[in-house]
């Protein structure tokens, strides 16, 4: 498969995976990467390329340690507010999601 076709396929698959994350939960870039067969940074790049934020909930992906990471639609503060509205709890003031809200495996 050539690179543009592979990228298109990975983006489509990433969006489908993001739709599996229920409100009130998050997953990690690492968990996405394992399913996609790519490095977690590549998974982050694919999530960032989401052209339908909120509709395709890319705000529900965090770092493996529970820290928020970035968010193209208003930054980490906005990402935190969206997650709080969905019921996600934070364990401390450093924007770290509590462990019980993190899905380590999607499939």
C-alpha positions in Angstrom: 0.0 0.0 0.0 1.5 3.4 -0.9 1.9 6.1 1.7 -1.1 8.3 0.8 -3.4 5.3 0.8 -2.0 4.0 4.1 -2.3 7.4 5.7 -5.9 7.7 4.5 -6.6 4.2 5.9 -5.0 4.9 9.2 -6.9 8.2 9.6 -10.2 6.4 8.9 -9.4 3.7 11.3 -8.3 6.2 14.0 -11.7 8.0 13.7 -13.5 4.7 14.1 -11.5 3.9 17.2 -12.2 7.3 18.7 -15.9 6.7 18.3 -15.6 3.6 20.5 -14.5 5.7 23.5 -17.6 6.3 25.6 -18.3 9.6 27.3 -16.9 9.7 30.8 -13.8 7.6 29.8 -10.5 8.2 28.0 -7.9 6.1 26.4 -4.2 6.6 25.7 -2.1 7.3 22.6 -0.3 4.1 23.5 -3.5 2.0 23.4 -4.5 3.5 20.1 -1.0 2.9 18.7 -1.1 -0.7 19.7 -4.2 -1.3 17.7 -3.0 0.7 14.7 0.4 -0.9 14.8 2.2 2.4 14.9 4.4 4.4 17.4 2.4 6.4 20.0 3.7 9.6 18.5 2.2 8.6 15.2 -1.1 7.9 16.9 -0.9 11.4 18.4 -0.3 12.8 14.9 -3.3 10.9 13.5 -5.5 12.1 16.4 -4.4 15.7 15.8 -5.4 15.3 12.1 -9.0 14.7 13.1 -11.1 17.3 11.1 -14.2 16.7 13.2 -13.3 17.5 16.8 -16.0 16.9 19.4 -18.1 14.9 16.8 -15.2 12.4 16.6 -14.0 12.7 20.2 -10.3 13.2 20.0 -10.4 15.0 23.3 -10.9 11.5 24.9 -7.2 10.6 24.3 -4.6 11.3 26.9 -1.0 10.4 27.7 -0.2 7.0 29.3 0.4 8.8 32.7 -3.0 10.4 32.5 -1.8 13.9 31.6 -4.0 15.6 29.0 -1.5 16.4 26.3 -2.5 18.8 23.6 -5.8 19.7 22.0 -6.2 21.6 18.8 -9.5 23.1 19.7 -8.7 25.5 22.6 -5.8 23.8 24.3 -5.5 21.7 27.4 -7.9 23.8 29.5 -10.7 23.3 27.0 -9.9 19.6 26.7 -10.2 19.3 30.5 -13.5 21.1 30.6 -15.0 18.9 27.9 -13.9 15.8 29.8 -15.2 17.2 33.1 -18.6 17.8 31.4 -18.6 14.1 30.4 -17.9 13.0 33.9 -14.1 12.4 33.8 -12.5 13.1 37.2 -9.0 14.5 37.7 -6.8 13.3 40.6 -4.7 16.4 41.2 -4.1 19.9 39.9 -1.7 18.8 37.2 -4.4 17.8 34.7 -3.9 14.1 35.4 -7.0 11.9 34.7 -7.8 9.5 37.6 -6.8 5.9 36.7 -10.3 4.5 36.9 -11.4 6.7 33.9 -8.6 5.4 31.6 -9.4 2.6 29.2 -6.1 0.7 28.7 -7.6 -1.4 25.9 -10.3 -0.4 23.4 -10.8 -3.8 21.8 
